[in-house]
Amino acid sequence: MAIKLVVLYPRPDDEAEFEREYLGKHLPLMRALVGPDVPLPTYRTIGTPSRLARYYRIAEIHFPARPSLQAFVESEGGRLGRESSLRVSSGGKPTFLVCEEQEQV
């Protein structure tokens, strides 16, 4: 079953600086670590109907199965990716979720 690592970044102290670091350094590093064929979508939240969203950016790293995600998380690349995520997240620690992809209904 396909699985993904989802990273939720809290609203940063300085959005412009976060974007420079995230797009200029973090995403290129992650692309190099996971390779060109691994889906790596990222989203910038706009808000909720009534207020700013708690999370500013959401990123996904897709894996074909849990063992491949586990291998990445335990690798040097996984360590470097976590460190980069923590470094870029100026609004607090990011939240890391492991999600199984469900069949469409």
N, C-alpha and C positions, 0 to 999 in steps of 0.2 A: 504494500500500500504506500502511495506517495506521501511524503511528509515534508514539512517545512519548518524552518526556524524563523520566527517573527520577532522583530525587535521594535519596541515602542519607545520613542525618544520623547522625554518631557519637553515642554516649551522651554527653549533656551533663554538665557539671560540676554543675549544679543543675537537676534535672528539673522542679521546680515553676516555676522562672523561665523555663526553655525553653518550657514549655507556655503560660505567660502571653504571652510574646513571639510564639511561633509561631502560636497560635490567635487572639490579640488583635490582632496587627499584620501578621505575615507573610502568613498565609492571606488576610485581607481585601485586602491589597495585590495578591497574586497573582490573586485573583478579578477585581479591577478591571483588572489588566494584560491578562489573557487573555480577559476577557469572560464573560458569563453562560452561553454555550452550549458552552464548552470543558470536557470532563470533567477534574476536578482531584481525584481520590481521594487520600487520605492515610491512612497506617496507623501505629499505634504498636505496636512489637514487644513481645511478652511475654517471649520468650526462646527458647532452644533446649531440647531435652530434657535437656541436662546443665548448662547455664550461661546467663548473661545473653547476649543477642545483641550482637554488635559494633555494630550499627546500632540506634539508638533509634527513629527515624522514617523512613518511606519515603513519598515523594510522587511522583505521576505527573502530567504534563501531556500530554494527548492531542491529537494533530494528525492531520488527514486524510492528509497526505503530507509527505515530507521538505522540499519547498520552503516549506511553511507553517511548519514548525519552524525552518528556517534563517532565514526572514524574522523570526520572533520573536526568535531568539537574537541576531541582528544589530541589532535595534531598540533604541530607548531603553528600552522596557519590559523587554526582555530584560536589559539592563544593570542596571536597577533591581531586577529580580527576583534576579539573581545577587548583587548587593550585599546585598540583604536576607537571602538564604540564608546568605551568609558571616557576616553580623552576628549572626544568631540562633543559629548553630551554635557553641556554647561548648565543645564537646568536641573540636574540631578541624575542619578543612575538610571540607565535605560532598563526596561523590563524585557526579559527574554522568555518567549513562549515556544514550546514545541507543539505543533498542530498536525494532526492527521487530516489529509484531504478526504472529504466525504464525497460520495457519488452524488451527482445532481439529482434533484427530485423532480 
